[in-house]
């Protein structure tokens, strides 16, 4: 996810710059449609972990973060972001930098133990 996220964001920024159009970032967890009043939306983060965020009345109140599934209770997983909701969020959110929720695997030689 880290490399794919960086490549995708770089492509979107370059494409938007070339076409002179605006780029508006959103948190994809915010676009997972759910009719419950309170819920936790999650996606697979690989490495036996999930990315998740907690919502109340459709508004994010905690997260996003990454955890092992056993550390988070009653989460919704396996649903994709709703395209209409993503577009609607693009007018209210403008996340300009990726949200990296893990430390990088690669570290400078001086920091290795």
Phi, psi and omega in degrees: 000326183297307182293317179298320178297313180298316181295317180296317179293318178298317178298313181300317180295317180293318179297315179296318178298315181295327181265357181058047177238159183278143174251133179229114181276148177221159174274116184296333176297328180294339184263004176283117184284131178212138181268353179290153179290316178233135181199165175239118178266139182218153172226159181292126179256007185064181180053030180061036179228168176231148167269136182210160174211151181256141184230148172224125183054037178078003181250132180293127179245346180206137177099187006283154178212175178235137181207169170284144182305327180293344181269355182233131182254148173055047179267154176263126179223159178092007177251143179265156176301143178279126185299317180297321179291322176300315180296317179298320180293334183296339178271343181252338177249149172213077180280115186267347180231148177299149176263096178275116186262353177239158171286147178296148176288322180279133177227152176302148181308320182297336183266355181286146180249000000 
